[in-house]
Amino acid sequence: MLKKKVCTKCHKRFPATTKFFPKCKATKSGLGSWCKRCARAKSRAWDAAHRERAKALQKARLLEHPLYEAWVGMRQRCFNKNHHAYRNYGARGVTICPHWQDFKTFEKDMSPRPKGKTLGCYLDTGDYTCPRCGGNATWQTWSEQGKEHRTKGRLRRLKDSLIKVKRTLERG
């Protein structure tokens, strides 16, 4: 009859064979103290924890990357309805090309970032709703970006308002 051995993890009794216990050179019997099922569960748990640590490390490295903040900001403005600038980007139909959904491709297209410049969109057509991607995005200074603002419409509305006020004053 085979000797029985108790798993120190689940406290169940199994025959003392390599069918139920993993091999271990450190013990006198040559068998591990946990049954194979408990050892597999521990291994899976360790693998999951290791994957989570690896993801956290990768994200920490990305957070330190000089372009990561610009990439996240661009995505927030285009996709996050709670972002303060969403009304100027996502709400107007500004999107990001599928190529740039991955940070690595964004980094490849836009590296290096010149000092004192921010991510802008350079379009001669004036159509600012086309997707942001390598062909129409560039690093610009704040003054260069200021030239792209939708001021013509604002000036036209202001001029119309002033004309209405002037007419009202002339009548009254």
C-alpha positions as CSV (number, residue, x, y, z in Angstrom):
1,M,0.0,0.0,0.0
2,L,1.2,3.5,-0.9
3,K,2.1,6.0,1.8
4,K,-0.2,9.0,2.2
5,K,1.1,12.6,2.4
6,V,-0.8,15.7,3.5
7,C,-0.7,18.9,1.4
8,T,0.4,21.7,3.6
9,K,-1.7,24.2,1.7
10,C,-5.2,22.4,1.3
11,H,-4.6,19.8,4.0
12,K,-5.9,17.0,1.9
13,R,-4.3,13.5,1.9
14,F,-2.9,12.1,-1.4
15,P,-0.7,9.1,-2.2
16,A,2.9,10.2,-1.9
17,T,3.8,10.0,-5.6
18,T,4.9,12.4,-8.3
19,K,1.4,12.1,-9.8
20,F,0.1,14.2,-6.8
21,F,3.1,16.1,-5.6
22,P,5.8,17.9,-7.7
23,K,9.4,16.8,-7.4
24,C,11.6,18.7,-5.0
25,K,15.2,17.9,-4.3
26,A,15.3,20.0,-1.1
27,T,13.0,17.6,0.8
28,K,13.9,14.2,2.3
29,S,11.1,12.4,0.4
30,G,12.0,14.2,-2.9
31,L,8.4,15.5,-3.1
32,G,7.1,19.1,-2.6
33,S,5.0,20.0,0.4
34,W,2.1,21.3,-1.7
35,C,0.0,19.1,-4.0
36,K,0.2,19.8,-7.7
37,R,-3.2,21.5,-7.8
38,C,-2.2,24.0,-5.1
39,A,1.2,24.5,-6.7
40,R,-0.5,25.3,-10.1
41,A,-2.8,27.8,-8.4
42,K,0.1,29.5,-6.7
43,S,2.0,29.6,-10.0
44,R,-1.1,31.1,-11.8
45,A,-1.5,33.7,-9.0
46,W,2.2,34.6,-9.2
47,D,2.0,34.9,-13.0
48,A,-1.0,37.2,-12.8
49,A,0.8,39.4,-10.1
50,H,3.9,39.4,-12.3
51,R,1.9,40.6,-15.3
52,E,0.3,43.4,-13.3
53,R,3.7,44.5,-12.1
54,A,5.1,44.4,-15.6
55,K,2.1,46.6,-16.8
56,A,2.7,49.0,-14.0
57,L,6.4,49.3,-14.8
58,Q,5.6,49.8,-18.5
59,K,3.1,52.5,-17.6
60,A,5.6,54.2,-15.2
61,R,8.2,54.3,-18.0
62,L,5.6,55.8,-20.4
63,L,4.7,58.4,-17.8
64,E,8.3,59.6,-17.8
65,H,8.4,59.8,-21.6
66,P,8.4,63.5,-22.8
67,L,5.7,62.9,-25.5
68,Y,3.3,60.8,-23.3
69,E,1.6,63.8,-21.7
70,A,1.0,65.4,-25.1
71,W,-0.4,62.1,-26.5
72,V,-2.7,61.7,-23.5
73,G,-3.9,65.3,-23.7
74,M,-4.6,65.0,-27.4
75,R,-6.7,61.9,-26.7
76,Q,-8.5,63.5,-23.8
77,R,-9.5,66.6,-25.8
78,C,-10.9,64.4,-28.7
79,F,-12.6,61.6,-26.8
80,N,-13.3,62.6,-23.1
81,K,-16.6,64.5,-22.9
82,N,-15.7,65.6,-19.4
83,H,-12.5,67.3,-20.5
84,H,-12.7,71.1,-20.4
85,A,-11.5,71.4,-24.0
86,Y,-13.7,68.7,-25.5
87,R,-16.1,71.3,-26.9
88,N,-13.3,72.7,-29.1
89,Y,-12.1,69.3,-30.3
90,G,-14.2,66.2,-29.9
91,A,-17.5,68.0,-30.0
92,R,-16.5,69.7,-33.3
93,G,-15.6,66.3,-34.8
94,V,-11.9,66.4,-34.4
95,T,-10.5,62.8,-34.2
96,I,-7.3,61.0,-34.1
97,C,-6.3,58.6,-36.9
98,P,-6.3,54.9,-35.9
99,H,-2.6,54.8,-36.5
100,W,-2.1,57.1,-33.5
101,Q,-4.3,55.1,-31.0
102,D,-1.0,53.4,-30.0
103,F,1.5,55.6,-28.2
104,K,4.5,53.9,-29.9
105,T,3.4,55.0,-33.4
106,F,2.7,58.5,-32.2
107,E,6.2,58.6,-30.7
108,K,7.7,57.3,-33.9
109,D,5.9,60.0,-36.0
110,M,6.4,63.0,-33.7
111,S,9.8,62.5,-31.9
112,P,11.7,64.5,-30.9
113,R,9.6,67.3,-29.3
114,P,11.3,70.7,-29.7
115,K,11.7,72.7,-26.6
116,G,9.0,75.3,-26.1
117,K,6.6,73.8,-28.6
118,T,3.2,72.1,-28.2
119,L,1.3,69.7,-30.4
120,G,-0.7,71.6,-33.1
121,C,-2.4,70.9,-36.3
122,Y,-1.1,72.6,-39.5
123,L,-3.7,72.7,-42.2
124,D,-3.7,75.1,-45.1
125,T,-7.3,74.1,-45.9
126,G,-8.8,75.5,-42.7
127,D,-10.7,72.2,-42.1
128,Y,-9.7,71.4,-38.6
129,T,-12.1,68.4,-38.2
130,C,-9.9,66.0,-40.2
131,P,-8.1,63.3,-38.1
132,R,-4.9,64.3,-36.3
133,C,-2.1,62.2,-37.7
134,G,1.5,62.4,-38.9
135,G,0.6,64.2,-42.1
136,N,-1.1,67.2,-40.6
137,A,0.3,67.5,-37.1
138,T,3.3,69.5,-36.1
139,W,5.1,71.0,-33.1
140,Q,4.2,74.7,-32.9
141,T,4.8,77.6,-30.6
142,W,1.8,79.1,-28.8
143,S,1.8,82.1,-31.1
144,E,1.7,79.8,-34.2
145,Q,-1.2,78.0,-32.7
146,G,-3.0,81.3,-31.9
147,K,-3.2,82.0,-35.7
148,E,-5.3,78.9,-36.2
149,H,-8.1,79.9,-33.8
150,R,-11.6,80.4,-35.0
151,T,-11.5,84.1,-34.6
152,K,-13.0,85.1,-37.9
153,G,-16.4,83.8,-36.8
154,R,-16.1,85.5,-33.5
155,L,-15.1,88.8,-35.1
156,R,-18.0,88.5,-37.6
157,R,-20.5,87.9,-34.7
158,L,-19.0,90.8,-32.7
159,K,-19.3,93.1,-35.8
160,D,-22.9,92.0,-36.3
161,S,-23.6,92.8,-32.6
162,L,-22.0,96.2,-32.9
163,I,-24.0,97.0,-36.0
164,K,-27.3,96.0,-34.1
165,V,-26.3,98.2,-31.2
166,K,-25.5,101.1,-33.5
167,R,-28.8,100.8,-35.3
168,T,-30.7,100.6,-32.0
169,L,-28.9,103.8,-30.7
170,E,-29.7,105.6,-34.0
171,R,-33.4,104.8,-33.7
172,G,-33.7,105.7,-30.1
